[in-house]
Amino acid sequence: MLIARSLLFNALFYLFTIFLMIAGLPTLLFGRRSVLALARLWGSVSLWLLDLICGLRVDFRGVDNIPPGGALVAVKHQSFLETFALLRHTPDFTIILKRELTFVPLFGLYLVVSKQIAIDREQGLKALRRVVSATKPVLAAGRKVIIYPEGTRRPPGAPPDYKSGVAALYAEGKAPCLPVALNTGLFWKRRSLTRRPGIAVIEFLRPIPSGLGRAAFMRRLEDAIESACAILDAEAITRDSTLAAVVTAGAISNRAK
């Protein structure tokens, strides 16, 4: 039943995504805000389908910690789930994402019109300077900038690998940073079609105020996110002991690399 439910959800999820991209083409004529509204609809319906079909619900915690105005939102990245789930509580967002996504037919067009920030990671420091330059006016305008500080998805249990780019954005943007912990990778594994039932948690932690030195900021960010993720993993495993294997597999696979 787990596999059958997962396959049904995956089919409906991607069909709905394609349908929405085609039906929503007129929103491109009205600019960023209309595209963001379409994205929020996509996120809400996707969460509803996930709960209805797979029995996987997302519990949002610490919503009161979301600061008003501009902020750098640093999110632990474990699965595709958080990429659309976060839209519920970040209505006016800009995501820092890899440039290759802007080349995806239709999807990339939505990214460009909604003014997401694409980074060419092969350009190294030059790319970082461009991202910093693009991020400053977004934060100054009072909007949220979402970044995955490890740069890619990491399975639960994997040792942290935070990149210095997030510290550069924090220092130059002169805005608070909102750390976000989660345990979504226990239920929506990367490179897997299976969607486990249960309660995945996305937790907004206490904001880190602007003004810290880069090294101090990095230590505080990593400590806050990693300790909170460990607690969320333990909580989920207490409810369902089979999830422990996901954490163990993540730790083993990353030690082997």
Secondary structure as UniProt FT lines:
FT   HELIX           2..23
FT   HELIX           25..30
FT   HELIX           32..49
FT   HELIX           50..54
FT   STRAND          56..61
FT   HELIX           63..65
FT   STRAND          71..75
FT   HELIX           81..85
FT   HELIX           86..88
FT   STRAND          93..98
FT   HELIX           99..103
FT   TURN            105..106
FT   HELIX           107..113
FT   TURN            114..115
FT   STRAND          117..119
FT   HELIX           121..123
FT   HELIX           125..140
FT   TURN            141..142
FT   STRAND          144..147
FT   TURN            149..150
FT   TURN            156..157
FT   HELIX           165..173
FT   STRAND          177..182
FT   HELIX           184..186
FT   TURN            190..191
FT   STRAND          198..204
FT   TURN            210..211
FT   HELIX           214..239
FT   HELIX           241..243
FT   HELIX           244..255
//
